[in-house]
Amino acid sequence: MKTRTGFLTLVLLLLAGCFQEEQSVFEPGEERPGGDTSVTIAGRNAFSMPAGNMKVTRRLDFNVGNSFFRNPWVASPSSTTARDGLGPLFNTNSCQNCHIKDGRGHAPNNNDLNKVSLLMRVSLPATADTDSQVLLTQGSVPHPVYGSQIQDFALPGSVPEGRVQVRYEYSKVILKGGEKVELRKPHFSITNPGYGPLPDNLLMSPRVASPMIGLGLLEALTDSSLLTYEDPDDRDDDGISGRANRVWDLEQNRTVMGRFGWKAGQPNLKQQNAAAFNSDMGITSTLFMEENCSESQTSCRDLLTSEQPEISDKILKKVTFYTRNLAVPVRQEAKNKVVLKGKKLFNNIGCAACHIPSYKTPRLKDQPEQSDQLIWPYTDLLLHDMGEELADHRPEFLASGVEWRTPPLWGIGKTHEVSIEATFLHDGRARTLKEAILWHGGEAQAARDRFVAMDKKQRSALLKFIGSL
């Protein structure tokens, strides 16, 4: 059961139109969202620094992991044996191509083909005949030819699975005071399927790459600290029904709590990274030994090599160390009066019901950077119904077609410093934070409507607070 003291009282006040103008109080430590791991930096490299409390002796491992995350991988066989194994089918040849400067990716422009930093997950609807073991261990039903993800690039001699294209439908939302905000609703399609027609019942889920900062701190949180906020039956009647996804852990060979990915479909960073190497770049590991080309994709299979796995456990460990230790930037305006007014509004209208502000990490063996840290990620890592407008209608383990994991907000104000093209929400439809809020539905509909009903000064304060994170 979640504990949100006074939340219902605040909601009643807000429904009566009593938005609080007074500022909230500054809480000790909130200017350092990642605790001692936080770093003071801005600009293009704001998301690319090692944890601030990392000892110099551990930075070599960070830098080695960075090199394998940043630099391109090549096809086998190659003289560059440490980083060969790309393809035959893939979405990109480098992690950094999607997670631009360790930040967010972006959606294609109107009528454009995908430009690397968005991928398309696919599957088929489950039926009564679906193998229960497939759903238990994979979370969805892969297409027998195209698998669970469309790879839109291929090595010479093979054929890409297709190209992802988007068309936008534009509309306007009018806020209190007359301000108009343009929204764009994406309509995705897969063109030029390379291995036969795609079925009419194919389930598609576009995914933009997420920022890499603070992931080790989120991994460090105990299940119990997150499950405190789980309330699938909404027993406290606040309209928020968060629940954990339950996913397959390959090393433990059992179902555990999921916390990474847009639907919390991966349990830990090692498996998340190994899955990305396999699905996004066609690189096998000891966790994912099978290449991502099916039996009927003969041009793909003709290019397979005997080298397995293609990324060693040692290199995967270095990459995981890197992704575990990318630092969250400090907040420069945490004590600003307007920011603190925005913070109070953020709490009052219900945003903090899902974007839980803070946690304390436990003491961890062999992870001194993440141990005993007071952190401020603004997430519960739980699944929430976000409404029909954001639905992809593609289940993933327990996540339904309308459910998404609450994304962390820390560092979000520096998004466009890192990459000017970065976009928000799972499919990148939102170009600004204001647009992202206006797309909220389902459990977040009431908070979204209160945002619309604010006067311009209040909305500005709320956005300034979010931008300060």
N, C-alpha and C positions, 0 to 999 in steps of 0.2 A: 504494500500500500504506500502510495506516495504521500509526503508530508509537505504541504504548502500553506503555512500558517497565514490565516487572514485572507486567503485568495478569494473566497466567495464573497466576503464583505466588500472587498475592493471591486469585484465585478458588479455588485449591486449599486455601488456608488457611481461606477462608470456608466452603467446603463441609464442612470438618472442624469447623465451628462455632466457629472462632477469630476472632470479631469483635474488632477492635482497639479497646481502650478509650482508649489514649493519644490526645492531641489532635494534630492536624496543625499545621503551621507556618503562620503568616501570611506571605503573599507580598507584597512591595512593590507597591503600585499596585492591589491587588484591592479596596480600599475605594472606589475610583473606577472603577466598571464601564465607563463611557464615556470613560475617560481624561480629558483636559482638557475634554471636552464635558459632563462630569457636573455636576450641580447639587445643592445642599443644600436639600431641600424635602420636606415630607410633606403629608398631607391630600388634599383633593379635587383640588387642582391639581398633584399630584405628577408627572403625566405631561404637563403642558401648558406646560412652560418651554422657552425656546430654549437651544441649546447654550451651555454655560457659557463657552466661549472665543470666542463670536461677538462681533465688533466692533459697536459701536453703529450704525455706518453701514449694516450689513447687517440690522439688526433691523426696519427698515421693510418690507423684502421678506417677512420672517417674519410680521409682523403682517398684511400684506395677504393672504398665503396663508391665515393663520388665519381671516380673515373669510370667505373663500370656502369654507373647510372647515367652519366652524361655523354660518353663517347659512343659512336655508332658501332653496332655489331655487324659482322660480315658473314657471308655464306661459307660453308665448309666444302672442301678442305681449304685451309688458308695458313699462311705463315704466321698470322696473328691468332695462334691457337687458343689463347686465353679468352678471346672474345669472338670466336666463330661459332656457327650453328644457326644463323639467321634463316628463317623460312622453312620450307619453300613458300608457304603462305604466311602473310604477316600484315599488321596494320602500320607498323613503324619499325625503324631500326635502332631507336634509342629511347630510353625512358623519358629523357629530357624533351623530346619532341612533343610529347603529350603534356607532361607536367612542366610547362614552360617556366624556366628559371625556378623550378621547384614549386611553382604556383599553379593556378587554374589553367585549364584549356579554354577553348571557345568554340561556339557553334559556327557552322558555315554561314555566309551571307545569303540573302535571298536568291534562290535558284542556283546556288553554287554547289559544286561537289564538295564533299568533306575535305578539310585541310588538316588531316592527321590527328588533331587533339580531341576528336570525338570518335567514339566507336559505337557499333550497333550490336547489342545482344539480341539473340533470336532463340525461339524455342517453339514447341508445339503444345497445344492444350493437352492436359492430362485426361485420360479416359479410364473407364473401368478396367481396361486391359493393360494399363501402364504398369510396368514393373515397379513395385514399391521400393525396391532397392535403388533404382535410378533416382527417384524423388528423394530418398533418404540421403544419398551420398552426393548427388549433383544439384538438387534443389529445383530442377526443371527438366523438361523432356527435350533433349537435343534433336535437331532435325537430322535424319539419317545421312544426309549428304553434307549439309552446311554446318552441322554441329551447333554450338551455342553462341557463336560470334561470327560476324561477317568480316573476313580478311580481305581488304580492298587493294592489297599489293601482292605481288608474286615475284619470285626469282625468274630470270630469263629461262624459258623452257616450260614454264608453268603458266597458269591462267588465274588472275584474281577471281575471288568469289563473286564480286559485284562492286558497284560504286554506290555510296550513300549520298543522297541529294535531299535538299530541304526547300520547301516553299512556305512562305509566311503569310498568314492572314492577320491583318492589322485591325485594331479596334481602339477606342478611346474610353478612358475612365475619368469621370469628373469628380474631383475631390471637393470637400467643403471650401467655400470661398471662390469656386469657379476654376481652379487649376485643372488643366487637362493633361493626362498622362497617356501616351501611346503605348499599347501592349502589342506584342507580336506572338501569334500562336503558330508553332511549327507543324508542318505536315511533311513527314519524312517518307522517303521511298528508296527502294533498292533497284538500281538500274543495271542493265547488262549482266544478269546472273550468268556466271561462267560455267556452271555445272548442272544445267537443267532448270526448268521453271520453278519458281517459288510458289508454294501453296497459298490459297486464299486465306487459310486460317493461321498463317504464320504470325506468331507474336513477336513484336519488335519493341526494343527498349533502347533508345539512344542515350549514351552516357558521356558527359564531358569530364575530362580529368580533373581530379580534386587537388587542392593544395597539400603539400607534404609536411608542413610544419606541425610539431607537437604530437606526432603519431605515437612515439614511444611512451609519452605520458598517458595517452588514451589507452594504450595497450596495458599499461601498468595498473590501471584502476581495477579494483576487485569487482567480481560479478555482483556481490552483495551491495556495493555502493551504488551501482547502477540500477539494480532491481528494486531498490527502495522506491523508485519512481514509477515502477511498473504498475499499471492499473487497468488491465484489459477489459474489465467489466464496468469501468467507471463507477466504482463503488462510492466515491466521494461526490459524484454528481457535478463535477466541474466541467464536463464536456471533453476532457482529455483522457484518452484511453491508450496510452503508450504500452507497448509490449516488446519484449526482446525477440529477436530472430534466433532460431536454433539451427545450427549449421553443422556440417560434417568436418571434423578435424582429422586430417589424413594421418598425422603422426600418432595421435592418440587412438585413432580408429573408433571414434565415438562422436555423438552429437554434443556440442557445447554451445555456449552463447556466441552469437556473431556480433561483430562491432565495426568492421571495416567494409567500405564500399557503399554505394548509394542506397542499397537495401540491407546493409549489414550482413552481406553474404559470405564474409570471410572471418575466421576466428582470431587470426593473429597476423603479424607483419610478415613472418617468414612465408606462410602459405599465400598471403596476398601477393607478395613479390614473385613467388614461384609461379602462381597462376597467371600473373601479368606477363612474365617471360614466355610462358607457354602459349597463351591465347593471343597476346599482342605481337609477339616477335617470332613465334614458332620455335622456341628454344626449350628443350627438355631439361628436366632436373630429376633428382631422386624422388621428388614428390609427384611430378608429372612426367612420366616416362614416355607417354604416347605423343607422337606428333599430331598437330591439329589438321591433318588431312585424312579424309575418310577413304574407305576401300574403293569407292567408285571414282575418286578424284585421281585418276591414273597419272596425269601429267605431274601432279604434286608428288605422288608416291615414287615416281621414277627418279626424283631428285634427292630422295632420302639417303642419308649416309649411315654408316654402321656405328658412328661415334655416339654413345649414349652413357651417361647424360651429357648434354652439351654445355651446361653450366655446372661447374663442380660445387660440391657442398661448401668448400672453402670460399669461393667467390660469392656464392649466394649469401653466406654468412656476413661477408664484408658489406654487401649491398643492404642487407637487413640492418646492420649496425648503422649504416649511413641514414637510412630512412627512419630509424628509431631516434636519431639524435639531431634532426634538423630543428633549429631553435625557433621559438615564437618571439617576435619583436616586442619590446616593452611598449607600453602605452604612453604617449607624450602628453595627453590632455586629460588624464583620468580625474584630475581635481578641478577641471574647468567648470564654472557654474552652469553654463548651458548644457554641458555634457551630463552633469549630475541631475539636472532637470529631466533630460532625456532618459537617463537611467531610471528615474522614478516612473516616467510614463511607460517605459519598456516593461517594468514590473507590473504596473497597474492595469495595462490593457491585456495582459495575459501572455506576453511573449516568453516570459521566464518560466511558464508552466512546462514548456518543452526544452527551451534553451536554458537548461539549469546552469547557473553561473559558475559554481566552484565545487571542488573536491579536494581531498587530501590523498595522495598516493601512499601506498604502504612502503615499508623497507624491503628492498629487493636485493637478492644475492646476485652479484656480478653485474648489477646495473646501478652504479652509484649516481649517475646523472638523474635517473628517474625516481630515486628513493626519497621518501619523506618530503614531498613537494606539495605546497598549497598552490593549486592551479585554477585557472579561470577560463575554461574552454567554451562555456555557453552551449552545452549540448547534454542530452541524456543518452545518446547513442541508441535510443529505442525507435521502434517503428510507430508511425502515426499515419492515420488516414488524412491525406492532404487534398482530398476532393477530386471530383471527376475531371476538372480542367487539367490537372497535373498527372492524371492516371496514365500508366502505360499498359495496363491490363495484362501484365506479364508477371505471374507469381515467381518468387525465388525463395526456396525453402518455405518458411511460414509466412513470409511477406506476401501480401495480396497485391493485386494489380493497382490498388489505390494507395498503398502504403510506401512510405519512404523513411529512412533513418534521418533523425535530426542532425543536420551538419553542424560542426563546430563553427563558431563565429570569430574566434580569436584570429587576429591578423587581417580580418576582412577589409579593414579600412585601407590597407596597403596593396590591395589586389591590383589596382591599375598602375601603381608605381612599378610593380614587378612585371606586369604585362598589360599594355594598354588595350589589347584585344580581348582580354579575359571576360567571360560572361558567367552568369549565375544560374542556379537551379540545375537539375540533373541533365537537362537537354540544352542548356545554354540559352534558353529563350530570353531571359532577363538581361538587359544591358546595364541596368543600374540597380542599386539596392531598393529603390522605391518601386521599380517594376517587380522585383522579386517578392516584396511584401504583398503587392496587389494580386499576385497569382495565388496566394495562400487560400486554401479552402478547407473543407472537411472540419477536422478538429480545430484548425486555425482560422476558420471563417469569422468567428466572433472578434478575434484580435484584429484581423484584417479590416473588418467593418469599423471598428473603433479608430483605427488609423485613418480611414477615409473621413470619419466624422470629426477629426481633430481640426483645429484651425491651423493656418499656415505656420504660425510661430511654434506651436506644439509639435507639428510634424517635423519642422526643421530641427528642433531640439532632439527629438527621437532619432532622426537620421544622423545627427552629429554624434550622438552617443554610440550608435552602431559603428559609425565610421571611425570612432576612437579606439575600437577594440583591436 
